[in-house]
Amino acid sequence: MNKISEYSPLGQFLEKQLLQGNIQVSLSFQEIERIINRELPPTARNNKNWWANSRNEKSRQCSAWLNYGWSKHQVDLKKEIVIFIYEN
């Protein structure tokens, strides 16, 4: 299974949030793990660059939110929280 399909449930979750009128969503790492039904890799907890809004080969997980018009607005590794905003 590739990274894009592994994280697709996150994009679908964010799309549902938009349909409910939410243009900013704050999620804990644990909430994201429940959404994607798997643990985040250690890099997600240790490196802010993992959450970058990038479409390069090493950051394919970002397509899960970028393809739905969302971007990572802020990440707090210590508190394990990510804030996404809708930008389209």
DASUL-V787621 format. One record per pair of residues at least 12 apart in sequence whose ideal C-beta (glycine too) atoms are under 6 Angstrom apart, sorted by sequence separation. I is the first residue (numbers start at 1). J is the second residue. D is the distance in Angstrom with one decimal. If there is no record, write none. Layout:
I/J/D
I/J/D
This chain:
72/84/5.9
73/85/4.4
70/84/4.7
70/86/5.4
71/87/5.3
69/86/5.7
53/71/4.7
53/72/5.6
65/84/5.8
69/88/3.5
51/72/4.8
13/35/4.9
51/75/4.4
10/35/5.4
9/35/5.2
10/36/5.6
9/36/5.1
48/75/5.6
7/36/5.8
14/65/5.8
29/80/4.0
28/80/5.7
11/64/4.3
15/68/4.9
28/81/5.5
7/61/4.7
10/64/4.6
11/65/5.7
14/68/5.3
27/82/5.5
4/60/5.5
8/64/5.9
11/67/5.9
14/70/4.8
3/60/4.3
7/64/3.5
11/68/4.4
26/83/4.9
3/61/5.0
4/63/5.3
25/84/4.9
24/85/5.0
23/86/4.3
18/86/5.5
